[in-house]
């Protein structure tokens, strides 16, 4: 179902993109993006160590 792909795939990207875009300062924007990247890197390390990737 394309609707489910949109909700679970694309929707969260656009929600966070609009949320970061509407933040007041560049510091808040950078901190949010760095936090998202950090979560991704930690997940990558964990999943590689578990041999899921």
C-alpha positions in Angstrom: 0.0 0.0 0.0 1.5 3.3 -1.0 -0.3 5.1 1.8 1.6 3.1 4.4 4.9 3.7 2.7 4.1 7.4 2.9 3.1 7.4 6.5 6.0 5.2 7.8 8.6 6.3 5.4 8.3 9.8 4.1 6.1 11.5 6.7 8.7 11.4 9.4 11.3 13.0 7.2 9.0 15.9 6.3 7.9 16.3 9.9 11.4 16.6 11.2 12.5 18.7 8.2 9.7 21.3 8.8 10.4 21.2 12.6 14.1 21.9 12.1 13.4 24.6 9.5 11.1 26.4 11.9 13.6 26.5 14.8 14.6 30.0 15.9 18.4 29.8 16.0 21.0 28.0 13.9 22.4 26.5 17.1 19.1 24.7 17.8 19.0 23.5 14.2 22.6 22.2 14.3 22.1 20.5 17.6 19.0 18.7 16.4 20.6 17.5 13.2 23.8 16.4 15.1 21.6 14.5 17.5 19.7 12.7 14.7 23.1 11.7 13.1 24.4 10.5 16.5 21.4 8.2 17.0 21.9 6.8 13.4 25.7 6.2 14.0 25.0 4.5 17.4 22.4 2.3 15.8 24.7 1.5 13.0 27.5 0.5 15.4 25.1 -1.6 17.5 23.6 -3.4 14.5 26.9 -4.1 12.9 28.2 -5.6 16.1 25.1 -7.8 16.3 25.8 -8.8 12.7 22.4 -7.6 11.6 24.0 -5.5 8.9 
